[in-house]
Amino acid sequence: MAKLIDFQNEVGTWGDEIFTEAHPDSIVAHLRREVKELEESHQPEESADCLLLLLHHAHQRGYDLLEETKKKFEIVKKRKWGPPDAEGVVEHIKE
């Protein structure tokens, strides 16, 4: 079974070849647009667009997105969470 880092490298290499002027800030700007499209449509392909951009960003910045996500998940699991706000968003309680 392929590892996410292999796919990250494939996506990142392809992105660097096709989008030769892309840089971390431009990738994040593009991600904001794709998140807006996801918000409006909730379609799976919009989620995929967001993930592809995150993978390209990680490739350019030189980190393993899956490993960073695993580390962050361990932190998130230990947090205490507040009630949902008016939009239904639940944020962690800052200590």
SEKEMI-791460 format. One record per atom (N, C-alpha, C, O, CB): residue in three letters; residue number from 1; x, y, z; atom name. Coordinates in pm, whole numbers. Glycine has a CB too. Layout:
SEKEMI-791460
+-----+-----+--------+--------+--------+----+
:   r :   k :   east :  north :     up :  a :
+-----+-----+--------+--------+--------+----+
: ALA : NUM :      X :      Y :      Z : CA :
...
+-----+-----+--------+--------+--------+----+
***
This chain:
SEKEMI-791460
+-----+-----+--------+--------+--------+----+
:   r :   k :   east :  north :     up :  a :
+-----+-----+--------+--------+--------+----+
: MET :   1 :     85 :   -119 :      0 :  N :
: MET :   1 :      0 :      0 :      0 : CA :
: MET :   1 :     89 :    124 :      0 :  C :
: MET :   1 :    186 :    133 :     76 :  O :
: MET :   1 :    -97 :      0 :    124 : CB :
: ALA :   2 :     57 :    218 :    -84 :  N :
: ALA :   2 :    135 :    342 :    -96 : CA :
: ALA :   2 :    119 :    425 :     31 :  C :
: ALA :   2 :     14 :    425 :     95 :  O :
: ALA :   2 :     91 :    424 :   -220 : CB :
: LYS :   3 :    223 :    496 :     64 :  N :
: LYS :   3 :    220 :    584 :    180 : CA :
: LYS :   3 :    182 :    725 :    134 :  C :
: LYS :   3 :    207 :    763 :     20 :  O :
: LYS :   3 :    357 :    585 :    255 : CB :
: LEU :   4 :    122 :    800 :    225 :  N :
: LEU :   4 :     82 :    936 :    190 : CA :
: LEU :   4 :    202 :   1020 :    149 :  C :
: LEU :   4 :    190 :   1104 :     61 :  O :
: LEU :   4 :      9 :   1002 :    308 : CB :
: ILE :   5 :    318 :    998 :    211 :  N :
: ILE :   5 :    436 :   1077 :    174 : CA :
: ILE :   5 :    472 :   1055 :     28 :  C :
: ILE :   5 :    519 :   1147 :    -39 :  O :
: ILE :   5 :    555 :   1041 :    265 : CB :
: ASP :   6 :    452 :    934 :    -22 :  N :
: ASP :   6 :    479 :    908 :   -164 : CA :
: ASP :   6 :    384 :    987 :   -252 :  C :
: ASP :   6 :    424 :   1045 :   -353 :  O :
: ASP :   6 :    467 :    756 :   -194 : CB :
: PHE :   7 :    258 :    990 :   -214 :  N :
: PHE :   7 :    160 :   1067 :   -289 : CA :
: PHE :   7 :    188 :   1216 :   -276 :  C :
: PHE :   7 :    176 :   1291 :   -373 :  O :
: PHE :   7 :     16 :   1036 :   -241 : CB :
: GLN :   8 :    228 :   1260 :   -155 :  N :
: GLN :   8 :    265 :   1400 :   -135 : CA :
: GLN :   8 :    378 :   1438 :   -228 :  C :
: GLN :   8 :    374 :   1544 :   -290 :  O :
: GLN :   8 :    306 :   1425 :     11 : CB :
: ASN :   9 :    478 :   1354 :   -240 :  N :
: ASN :   9 :    591 :   1382 :   -329 : CA :
: ASN :   9 :    547 :   1384 :   -475 :  C :
: ASN :   9 :    595 :   1467 :   -553 :  O :
: ASN :   9 :    701 :   1278 :   -309 : CB :
: GLU :  10 :    457 :   1294 :   -513 :  N :
: GLU :  10 :    407 :   1293 :   -651 : CA :
: GLU :  10 :    329 :   1421 :   -681 :  C :
: GLU :  10 :    352 :   1485 :   -783 :  O :
: GLU :  10 :    316 :   1169 :   -675 : CB :
: VAL :  11 :    239 :   1457 :   -591 :  N :
: VAL :  11 :    158 :   1578 :   -609 : CA :
: VAL :  11 :    249 :   1701 :   -609 :  C :
: VAL :  11 :    235 :   1790 :   -694 :  O :
: VAL :  11 :     51 :   1589 :   -497 : CB :
: GLY :  12 :    341 :   1707 :   -514 :  N :
: GLY :  12 :    429 :   1823 :   -503 : CA :
: GLY :  12 :    521 :   1840 :   -623 :  C :
: GLY :  12 :    540 :   1951 :   -672 :  O :
: GLY :  12 :    512 :   1812 :   -379 : CB :
: THR :  13 :    577 :   1731 :   -669 :  N :
: THR :  13 :    664 :   1737 :   -786 : CA :
: THR :  13 :    586 :   1781 :   -908 :  C :
: THR :  13 :    632 :   1867 :   -984 :  O :
: THR :  13 :    730 :   1601 :   -812 : CB :
: TRP :  14 :    468 :   1724 :   -927 :  N :
: TRP :  14 :    381 :   1763 :  -1039 : CA :
: TRP :  14 :    345 :   1911 :  -1027 :  C :
: TRP :  14 :    354 :   1985 :  -1125 :  O :
: TRP :  14 :    251 :   1675 :  -1042 : CB :
: GLY :  15 :    305 :   1956 :   -906 :  N :
: GLY :  15 :    267 :   2095 :   -885 : CA :
: GLY :  15 :    382 :   2190 :   -916 :  C :
: GLY :  15 :    361 :   2296 :   -976 :  O :
: GLY :  15 :    220 :   2115 :   -743 : CB :
: ASP :  16 :    502 :   2153 :   -875 :  N :
: ASP :  16 :    618 :   2238 :   -902 : CA :
: ASP :  16 :    647 :   2247 :  -1052 :  C :
: ASP :  16 :    690 :   2351 :  -1101 :  O :
: ASP :  16 :    741 :   2185 :   -829 : CB :
: GLU :  17 :    624 :   2138 :  -1123 :  N :
: GLU :  17 :    649 :   2137 :  -1268 : CA :
: GLU :  17 :    544 :   2215 :  -1346 :  C :
: GLU :  17 :    577 :   2283 :  -1442 :  O :
: GLU :  17 :    654 :   1994 :  -1319 : CB :
: ILE :  18 :    419 :   2205 :  -1305 :  N :
: ILE :  18 :    307 :   2269 :  -1376 : CA :
: ILE :  18 :    291 :   2415 :  -1334 :  C :
: ILE :  18 :    271 :   2503 :  -1418 :  O :
: ILE :  18 :    177 :   2193 :  -1350 : CB :
: PHE :  19 :    300 :   2440 :  -1205 :  N :
: PHE :  19 :    279 :   2575 :  -1151 : CA :
: PHE :  19 :    415 :   2629 :  -1108 :  C :
: PHE :  19 :    446 :   2638 :   -989 :  O :
: PHE :  19 :    178 :   2574 :  -1029 : CB :
: THR :  20 :    495 :   2666 :  -1206 :  N :
: THR :  20 :    635 :   2698 :  -1183 : CA :
: THR :  20 :    656 :   2822 :  -1096 :  C :
: THR :  20 :    764 :   2840 :  -1039 :  O :
: THR :  20 :    704 :   2718 :  -1314 : CB :
: GLU :  21 :    557 :   2906 :  -1085 :  N :
: GLU :  21 :    571 :   3026 :  -1001 : CA :
: GLU :  21 :    502 :   3011 :   -866 :  C :
: GLU :  21 :    496 :   3106 :   -788 :  O :
: GLU :  21 :    514 :   3147 :  -1074 : CB :
: ALA :  22 :    449 :   2893 :   -839 :  N :
: ALA :  22 :    382 :   2870 :   -711 : CA :
: ALA :  22 :    484 :   2876 :   -598 :  C :
: ALA :  22 :    598 :   2833 :   -612 :  O :
: ALA :  22 :    309 :   2733 :   -711 : CB :
: HIS :  23 :    439 :   2930 :   -486 :  N :
: HIS :  23 :    520 :   2935 :   -365 : CA :
: HIS :  23 :    424 :   2916 :   -248 :  C :
: HIS :  23 :    302 :   2926 :   -267 :  O :
: HIS :  23 :    601 :   3072 :   -353 : CB :
: PRO :  24 :    474 :   2889 :   -128 :  N :
: PRO :  24 :    384 :   2860 :    -17 : CA :
: PRO :  24 :    270 :   2962 :      2 :  C :
: PRO :  24 :    157 :   2922 :     28 :  O :
: PRO :  24 :    462 :   2853 :    109 : CB :
: ASP :  25 :    299 :   3091 :    -12 :  N :
: ASP :  25 :    193 :   3191 :      7 : CA :
: ASP :  25 :     88 :   3184 :   -104 :  C :
: ASP :  25 :    -31 :   3200 :    -77 :  O :
: ASP :  25 :    254 :   3332 :     11 : CB :
: SER :  26 :    130 :   3159 :   -227 :  N :
: SER :  26 :     32 :   3150 :   -336 : CA :
: SER :  26 :    -52 :   3023 :   -323 :  C :
: SER :  26 :   -170 :   3021 :   -359 :  O :
: SER :  26 :    103 :   3153 :   -473 : CB :
: ILE :  27 :      9 :   2918 :   -272 :  N :
: ILE :  27 :    -66 :   2794 :   -251 : CA :
: ILE :  27 :   -173 :   2816 :   -143 :  C :
: ILE :  27 :   -286 :   2769 :   -158 :  O :
: ILE :  27 :     29 :   2677 :   -210 : CB :
: VAL :  28 :   -138 :   2886 :    -37 :  N :
: VAL :  28 :   -235 :   2914 :     69 : CA :
: VAL :  28 :   -347 :   3006 :     16 :  C :
: VAL :  28 :   -463 :   2988 :     53 :  O :
: VAL :  28 :   -165 :   2979 :    191 : CB :
: ALA :  29 :   -313 :   3102 :    -67 :  N :
: ALA :  29 :   -416 :   3189 :   -127 : CA :
: ALA :  29 :   -512 :   3106 :   -212 :  C :
: ALA :  29 :   -633 :   3127 :   -207 :  O :
: ALA :  29 :   -350 :   3300 :   -214 : CB :
: HIS :  30 :   -458 :   3012 :   -288 :  N :
: HIS :  30 :   -541 :   2924 :   -370 : CA :
: HIS :  30 :   -627 :   2836 :   -279 :  C :
: HIS :  30 :   -744 :   2812 :   -308 :  O :
: HIS :  30 :   -453 :   2836 :   -464 : CB :
: LEU :  31 :   -568 :   2787 :   -170 :  N :
: LEU :  31 :   -642 :   2704 :    -75 : CA :
: LEU :  31 :   -762 :   2780 :    -18 :  C :
: LEU :  31 :   -870 :   2722 :     -4 :  O :
: LEU :  31 :   -550 :   2658 :     39 : CB :
: ARG :  32 :   -745 :   2908 :     14 :  N :
: ARG :  32 :   -858 :   2987 :     64 : CA :
: ARG :  32 :   -973 :   2987 :    -36 :  C :
: ARG :  32 :  -1090 :   2975 :      2 :  O :
: ARG :  32 :   -814 :   3132 :     95 : CB :
: ARG :  33 :   -940 :   3000 :   -164 :  N :
: ARG :  33 :  -1045 :   3000 :   -268 : CA :
: ARG :  33 :  -1114 :   2864 :   -275 :  C :
: ARG :  33 :  -1236 :   2856 :   -290 :  O :
: ARG :  33 :   -985 :   3035 :   -406 : CB :
: GLU :  34 :  -1034 :   2758 :   -264 :  N :
: GLU :  34 :  -1093 :   2623 :   -271 : CA :
: GLU :  34 :  -1179 :   2593 :   -149 :  C :
: GLU :  34 :  -1281 :   2525 :   -160 :  O :
: GLU :  34 :   -983 :   2518 :   -285 : CB :
: VAL :  35 :  -1138 :   2644 :    -32 :  N :
: VAL :  35 :  -1219 :   2624 :     88 : CA :
: VAL :  35 :  -1354 :   2694 :     71 :  C :
: VAL :  35 :  -1457 :   2643 :    113 :  O :
: VAL :  35 :  -1146 :   2677 :    214 : CB :
: LYS :  36 :  -1353 :   2811 :      9 :  N :
: LYS :  36 :  -1478 :   2882 :    -18 : CA :
: LYS :  36 :  -1568 :   2798 :   -109 :  C :
: LYS :  36 :  -1689 :   2789 :    -87 :  O :
: LYS :  36 :  -1450 :   3021 :    -83 : CB :
: GLU :  37 :  -1509 :   2737 :   -212 :  N :
: GLU :  37 :  -1587 :   2650 :   -301 : CA :
: GLU :  37 :  -1641 :   2529 :   -225 :  C :
: GLU :  37 :  -1753 :   2486 :   -249 :  O :
: GLU :  37 :  -1501 :   2604 :   -420 : CB :
: LEU :  38 :  -1561 :   2475 :   -134 :  N :
: LEU :  38 :  -1608 :   2363 :    -51 : CA :
: LEU :  38 :  -1723 :   2407 :     37 :  C :
: LEU :  38 :  -1822 :   2335 :     53 :  O :
: LEU :  38 :  -1493 :   2307 :     35 : CB :
: GLU :  39 :  -1710 :   2525 :     94 :  N :
: GLU :  39 :  -1816 :   2579 :    179 : CA :
: GLU :  39 :  -1947 :   2594 :    102 :  C :
: GLU :  39 :  -2055 :   2568 :    156 :  O :
: GLU :  39 :  -1773 :   2714 :    238 : CB :
: GLU :  40 :  -1937 :   2635 :    -23 :  N :
: GLU :  40 :  -2057 :   2659 :   -104 : CA :
: GLU :  40 :  -2118 :   2531 :   -158 :  C :
: GLU :  40 :  -2240 :   2524 :   -178 :  O :
: GLU :  40 :  -2024 :   2750 :   -219 : CB :
: SER :  41 :  -2037 :   2428 :   -183 :  N :
: SER :  41 :  -2090 :   2310 :   -251 : CA :
: SER :  41 :  -2089 :   2181 :   -168 :  C :
: SER :  41 :  -2172 :   2093 :   -189 :  O :
: SER :  41 :  -2013 :   2287 :   -376 : CB :
: HIS :  42 :  -1997 :   2170 :    -75 :  N :
: HIS :  42 :  -1978 :   2047 :      4 : CA :
: HIS :  42 :  -1955 :   1924 :    -85 :  C :
: HIS :  42 :  -1987 :   1812 :    -46 :  O :
: HIS :  42 :  -2100 :   2024 :     93 : CB :
: GLN :  43 :  -1899 :   1946 :   -202 :  N :
: GLN :  43 :  -1874 :   1836 :   -295 : CA :
: GLN :  43 :  -1738 :   1771 :   -266 :  C :
: GLN :  43 :  -1643 :   1840 :   -230 :  O :
: GLN :  43 :  -1878 :   1886 :   -441 : CB :
: PRO :  44 :  -1730 :   1638 :   -280 :  N :
: PRO :  44 :  -1605 :   1567 :   -252 : CA :
: PRO :  44 :  -1486 :   1619 :   -332 :  C :
: PRO :  44 :  -1375 :   1623 :   -280 :  O :
: PRO :  44 :  -1623 :   1421 :   -280 : CB :
: GLU :  45 :  -1508 :   1658 :   -455 :  N :
: GLU :  45 :  -1394 :   1705 :   -536 : CA :
: GLU :  45 :  -1336 :   1834 :   -481 :  C :
: GLU :  45 :  -1218 :   1862 :   -502 :  O :
: GLU :  45 :  -1437 :   1725 :   -681 : CB :
: GLU :  46 :  -1416 :   1913 :   -412 :  N :
: GLU :  46 :  -1363 :   2035 :   -350 : CA :
: GLU :  46 :  -1276 :   2001 :   -230 :  C :
: GLU :  46 :  -1174 :   2066 :   -206 :  O :
: GLU :  46 :  -1478 :   2129 :   -308 : CB :
: SER :  47 :  -1315 :   1899 :   -155 :  N :
: SER :  47 :  -1229 :   1850 :    -46 : CA :
: SER :  47 :  -1098 :   1800 :   -103 :  C :
: SER :  47 :   -991 :   1826 :    -47 :  O :
: SER :  47 :  -1298 :   1738 :     34 : CB :
: ALA :  48 :  -1105 :   1730 :   -214 :  N :
: ALA :  48 :   -985 :   1678 :   -278 : CA :
: ALA :  48 :   -895 :   1791 :   -325 :  C :
: ALA :  48 :   -773 :   1783 :   -311 :  O :
: ALA :  48 :  -1022 :   1588 :   -396 : CB :
: ASP :  49 :   -953 :   1897 :   -381 :  N :
: ASP :  49 :   -873 :   2013 :   -421 : CA :
: ASP :  49 :   -797 :   2071 :   -302 :  C :
: ASP :  49 :   -679 :   2105 :   -313 :  O :
: ASP :  49 :   -963 :   2122 :   -484 : CB :
: CYS :  50 :   -865 :   2081 :   -188 :  N :
: CYS :  50 :   -801 :   2134 :    -67 : CA :
: CYS :  50 :   -685 :   2045 :    -24 :  C :
: CYS :  50 :   -578 :   2094 :     10 :  O :
: CYS :  50 :   -904 :   2148 :     47 : CB :
: LEU :  51 :   -707 :   1914 :    -25 :  N :
: LEU :  51 :   -602 :   1822 :     15 : CA :
: LEU :  51 :   -483 :   1830 :    -80 :  C :
: LEU :  51 :   -368 :   1830 :    -36 :  O :
: LEU :  51 :   -655 :   1680 :     21 : CB :
: LEU :  52 :   -510 :   1837 :   -209 :  N :
: LEU :  52 :   -400 :   1848 :   -306 : CA :
: LEU :  52 :   -316 :   1973 :   -280 :  C :
: LEU :  52 :   -193 :   1968 :   -288 :  O :
: LEU :  52 :   -455 :   1851 :   -450 : CB :
: LEU :  53 :   -381 :   2083 :   -251 :  N :
: LEU :  53 :   -308 :   2205 :   -221 : CA :
: LEU :  53 :   -228 :   2193 :    -91 :  C :
: LEU :  53 :   -114 :   2241 :    -84 :  O :
: LEU :  53 :   -404 :   2324 :   -212 : CB :
: LEU :  54 :   -285 :   2129 :     10 :  N :
: LEU :  54 :   -211 :   2108 :    133 : CA :
: LEU :  54 :    -89 :   2019 :    110 :  C :
: LEU :  54 :     18 :   2043 :    167 :  O :
: LEU :  54 :   -302 :   2046 :    239 : CB :
: LEU :  55 :   -104 :   1918 :     27 :  N :
: LEU :  55 :      8 :   1830 :     -5 : CA :
: LEU :  55 :    117 :   1906 :    -80 :  C :
: LEU :  55 :    236 :   1887 :    -53 :  O :
: LEU :  55 :    -39 :   1710 :    -89 : CB :
: HIS :  56 :     77 :   1991 :   -174 :  N :
: HIS :  56 :    175 :   2070 :   -248 : CA :
: HIS :  56 :    248 :   2166 :   -153 :  C :
: HIS :  56 :    370 :   2182 :   -162 :  O :
: HIS :  56 :    107 :   2149 :   -362 : CB :
: HIS :  57 :    174 :   2228 :    -63 :  N :
: HIS :  57 :    234 :   2319 :     35 : CA :
: HIS :  57 :    336 :   2244 :    121 :  C :
: HIS :  57 :    447 :   2292 :    141 :  O :
: HIS :  57 :    124 :   2382 :    124 : CB :
: ALA :  58 :    297 :   2128 :    171 :  N :
: ALA :  58 :    388 :   2049 :    255 : CA :
: ALA :  58 :    514 :   2010 :    178 :  C :
: ALA :  58 :    624 :   2014 :    232 :  O :
: ALA :  58 :    317 :   1923 :    308 : CB :
: HIS :  59 :    496 :   1972 :     53 :  N :
: HIS :  59 :    610 :   1937 :    -32 : CA :
: HIS :  59 :    705 :   2055 :    -45 :  C :
: HIS :  59 :    826 :   2041 :    -28 :  O :
: HIS :  59 :    562 :   1892 :   -172 : CB :
: GLN :  60 :    650 :   2172 :    -74 :  N :
: GLN :  60 :    736 :   2289 :    -90 : CA :
: GLN :  60 :    805 :   2330 :     40 :  C :
: GLN :  60 :    919 :   2376 :     38 :  O :
: GLN :  60 :    655 :   2406 :   -143 : CB :
: ARG :  61 :    737 :   2312 :    151 :  N :
: ARG :  61 :    794 :   2352 :    281 : CA :
: ARG :  61 :    880 :   2242 :    341 :  C :
: ARG :  61 :    951 :   2265 :    439 :  O :
: ARG :  61 :    682 :   2389 :    378 : CB :
: GLY :  62 :    875 :   2122 :    283 :  N :
: GLY :  62 :    963 :   2015 :    326 : CA :
: GLY :  62 :    922 :   1942 :    452 :  C :
: GLY :  62 :   1007 :   1901 :    531 :  O :
: GLY :  62 :   1096 :   2070 :    346 : CB :
: TYR :  63 :    793 :   1925 :    472 :  N :
: TYR :  63 :    748 :   1846 :    587 : CA :
: TYR :  63 :    653 :   1737 :    540 :  C :
: TYR :  63 :    593 :   1747 :    434 :  O :
: TYR :  63 :    680 :   1935 :    692 : CB :
: ASP :  64 :    640 :   1634 :    622 :  N :
: ASP :  64 :    552 :   1521 :    595 : CA :
: ASP :  64 :    416 :   1555 :    655 :  C :
: ASP :  64 :    400 :   1555 :    777 :  O :
: ASP :  64 :    611 :   1386 :    653 : CB :
: LEU :  65 :    319 :   1582 :    571 :  N :
: LEU :  65 :    187 :   1626 :    619 : CA :
: LEU :  65 :    122 :   1522 :    710 :  C :
: LEU :  65 :     62 :   1559 :    811 :  O :
: LEU :  65 :     96 :   1654 :    501 : CB :
: LEU :  66 :    133 :   1395 :    676 :  N :
: LEU :  66 :     72 :   1292 :    760 : CA :
: LEU :  66 :    137 :   1288 :    898 :  C :
: LEU :  66 :     67 :   1280 :    999 :  O :
: LEU :  66 :     83 :   1154 :    693 : CB :
: GLU :  67 :    269 :   1294 :    904 :  N :
: GLU :  67 :    337 :   1291 :   1034 : CA :
: GLU :  67 :    301 :   1412 :   1118 :  C :
: GLU :  67 :    280 :   1400 :   1238 :  O :
: GLU :  67 :    489 :   1283 :   1014 : CB :
: GLU :  68 :    295 :   1529 :   1056 :  N :
: GLU :  68 :    257 :   1650 :   1129 : CA :
: GLU :  68 :    112 :   1641 :   1177 :  C :
: GLU :  68 :     80 :   1688 :   1286 :  O :
: GLU :  68 :    276 :   1774 :   1041 : CB :
: THR :  69 :     26 :   1581 :   1096 :  N :
: THR :  69 :   -114 :   1565 :   1133 : CA :
: THR :  69 :   -127 :   1469 :   1251 :  C :
: THR :  69 :   -207 :   1493 :   1342 :  O :
: THR :  69 :   -197 :   1515 :   1014 : CB :
: LYS :  70 :    -51 :   1362 :   1249 :  N :
: LYS :  70 :    -54 :   1267 :   1361 : CA :
: LYS :  70 :     -9 :   1334 :   1490 :  C :
: LYS :  70 :    -72 :   1316 :   1594 :  O :
: LYS :  70 :     36 :   1145 :   1331 : CB :
: LYS :  71 :     98 :   1413 :   1483 :  N :
: LYS :  71 :    147 :   1484 :   1602 : CA :
: LYS :  71 :     40 :   1580 :   1655 :  C :
: LYS :  71 :     15 :   1587 :   1775 :  O :
: LYS :  71 :    277 :   1561 :   1570 : CB :
: LYS :  72 :    -21 :   1654 :   1563 :  N :
: LYS :  72 :   -123 :   1750 :   1603 : CA :
: LYS :  72 :   -245 :   1680 :   1661 :  C :
: LYS :  72 :   -306 :   1730 :   1756 :  O :
: LYS :  72 :   -164 :   1837 :   1484 : CB :
: PHE :  73 :   -281 :   1566 :   1606 :  N :
: PHE :  73 :   -398 :   1492 :   1656 : CA :
: PHE :  73 :   -377 :   1450 :   1800 :  C :
: PHE :  73 :   -471 :   1453 :   1880 :  O :
: PHE :  73 :   -425 :   1369 :   1568 : CB :
: GLU :  74 :   -255 :   1410 :   1836 :  N :
: GLU :  74 :   -227 :   1373 :   1975 : CA :
: GLU :  74 :   -246 :   1492 :   2068 :  C :
: GLU :  74 :   -295 :   1476 :   2180 :  O :
: GLU :  74 :    -83 :   1319 :   1988 : CB :
: ILE :  75 :   -209 :   1611 :   2023 :  N :
: ILE :  75 :   -231 :   1732 :   2102 : CA :
: ILE :  75 :   -380 :   1762 :   2113 :  C :
: ILE :  75 :   -430 :   1792 :   2222 :  O :
: ILE :  75 :   -157 :   1852 :   2038 : CB :
: VAL :  76 :   -449 :   1754 :   2003 :  N :
: VAL :  76 :   -593 :   1785 :   1998 : CA :
: VAL :  76 :   -673 :   1691 :   2089 :  C :
: VAL :  76 :   -767 :   1735 :   2155 :  O :
: VAL :  76 :   -644 :   1774 :   1854 : CB :
: LYS :  77 :   -635 :   1565 :   2092 :  N :
: LYS :  77 :   -708 :   1467 :   2175 : CA :
: LYS :  77 :   -700 :   1500 :   2323 :  C :
: LYS :  77 :   -788 :   1462 :   2399 :  O :
: LYS :  77 :   -655 :   1327 :   2151 : CB :
: LYS :  78 :   -596 :   1570 :   2365 :  N :
: LYS :  78 :   -576 :   1601 :   2507 : CA :
: LYS :  78 :   -641 :   1733 :   2549 :  C :
: LYS :  78 :   -644 :   1765 :   2668 :  O :
: LYS :  78 :   -429 :   1607 :   2538 : CB :
: ARG :  79 :   -693 :   1807 :   2455 :  N :
: ARG :  79 :   -753 :   1938 :   2485 : CA :
: ARG :  79 :   -893 :   1924 :   2543 :  C :
: ARG :  79 :   -961 :   1823 :   2525 :  O :
: ARG :  79 :   -757 :   2024 :   2360 : CB :
: LYS :  80 :   -932 :   2028 :   2611 :  N :
: LYS :  80 :  -1071 :   2040 :   2658 : CA :
: LYS :  80 :  -1142 :   2131 :   2559 :  C :
: LYS :  80 :  -1083 :   2225 :   2506 :  O :
: LYS :  80 :  -1079 :   2097 :   2807 : CB :
: TRP :  81 :  -1268 :   2100 :   2535 :  N :
: TRP :  81 :  -1343 :   2168 :   2429 : CA :
: TRP :  81 :  -1463 :   2242 :   2487 :  C :
: TRP :  81 :  -1530 :   2192 :   2577 :  O :
: TRP :  81 :  -1389 :   2068 :   2323 : CB :
: GLY :  82 :  -1489 :   2360 :   2434 :  N :
: GLY :  82 :  -1600 :   2443 :   2478 : CA :
: GLY :  82 :  -1728 :   2407 :   2403 :  C :
: GLY :  82 :  -1731 :   2313 :   2324 :  O :
: GLY :  82 :  -1568 :   2590 :   2459 : CB :
: PRO :  83 :  -1831 :   2483 :   2429 :  N :
: PRO :  83 :  -1959 :   2461 :   2360 : CA :
: PRO :  83 :  -1954 :   2518 :   2219 :  C :
: PRO :  83 :  -1870 :   2603 :   2189 :  O :
: PRO :  83 :  -2074 :   2525 :   2439 : CB :
: PRO :  84 :  -2043 :   2472 :   2133 :  N :
: PRO :  84 :  -2046 :   2527 :   1997 : CA :
: PRO :  84 :  -2091 :   2673 :   1998 :  C :
: PRO :  84 :  -2172 :   2716 :   2080 :  O :
: PRO :  84 :  -2140 :   2444 :   1908 : CB :
: ASP :  85 :  -2035 :   2749 :   1903 :  N :
: ASP :  85 :  -2077 :   2888 :   1889 : CA :
: ASP :  85 :  -2198 :   2895 :   1797 :  C :
: ASP :  85 :  -2257 :   2792 :   1765 :  O :
: ASP :  85 :  -1961 :   2976 :   1834 : CB :
: ALA :  86 :  -2236 :   3014 :   1756 :  N :
: ALA :  86 :  -2356 :   3034 :   1673 : CA :
: ALA :  86 :  -2348 :   2961 :   1539 :  C :
: ALA :  86 :  -2451 :   2926 :   1481 :  O :
: ALA :  86 :  -2378 :   3182 :   1649 : CB :
: GLU :  87 :  -2225 :   2937 :   1489 :  N :
: GLU :  87 :  -2209 :   2865 :   1363 : CA :
: GLU :  87 :  -2191 :   2715 :   1382 :  C :
: GLU :  87 :  -2173 :   2640 :   1286 :  O :
: GLU :  87 :  -2091 :   2921 :   1287 : CB :
: GLY :  88 :  -2195 :   2671 :   1508 :  N :
: GLY :  88 :  -2175 :   2530 :   1538 : CA :
: GLY :  88 :  -2029 :   2490 :   1552 :  C :
: GLY :  88 :  -1996 :   2371 :   1557 :  O :
: GLY :  88 :  -2238 :   2448 :   1432 : CB :
: VAL :  89 :  -1941 :   2590 :   1558 :  N :
: VAL :  89 :  -1798 :   2563 :   1570 : CA :
: VAL :  89 :  -1761 :   2544 :   1717 :  C :
: VAL :  89 :  -1798 :   2625 :   1802 :  O :
: VAL :  89 :  -1715 :   2679 :   1507 : CB :
: VAL :  90 :  -1689 :   2436 :   1744 :  N :
: VAL :  90 :  -1641 :   2409 :   1879 : CA :
: VAL :  90 :  -1489 :   2431 :   1880 :  C :
: VAL :  90 :  -1416 :   2369 :   1803 :  O :
: VAL :  90 :  -1679 :   2263 :   1924 : CB :
: GLU :  91 :  -1444 :   2518 :   1968 :  N :
: GLU :  91 :  -1301 :   2545 :   1979 : CA :
: GLU :  91 :  -1251 :   2495 :   2114 :  C :
: GLU :  91 :  -1327 :   2479 :   2209 :  O :
: GLU :  91 :  -1272 :   2696 :   1962 : CB :
: HIS :  92 :  -1120 :   2472 :   2118 :  N :
: HIS :  92 :  -1064 :   2424 :   2245 : CA :
: HIS :  92 :  -1056 :   2541 :   2343 :  C :
: HIS :  92 :  -1048 :   2657 :   2305 :  O :
: HIS :  92 :   -923 :   2360 :   2224 : CB :
: ILE :  93 :  -1059 :   2504 :   2469 :  N :
: ILE :  93 :  -1050 :   2603 :   2577 : CA :
: ILE :  93 :   -902 :   2635 :   2595 :  C :
: ILE :  93 :   -820 :   2546 :   2619 :  O :
: ILE :  93 :  -1115 :   2549 :   2711 : CB :
: LYS :  94 :   -869 :   2762 :   2583 :  N :
: LYS :  94 :   -729 :   2805 :   2601 : CA :
: LYS :  94 :   -699 :   2815 :   2750 :  C :
: LYS :  94 :   -770 :   2883 :   2825 :  O :
: LYS :  94 :   -702 :   2942 :   2530 : CB :
: GLU :  95 :   -594 :   2747 :   2790 :  N :
: GLU :  95 :   -561 :   2744 :   2933 : CA :
: GLU :  95 :   -449 :   2838 :   2965 :  C :
: GLU :  95 :   -408 :   2849 :   3081 :  O :
: GLU :  95 :   -524 :   2603 :   2977 : CB :
+-----+-----+--------+--------+--------+----+
***
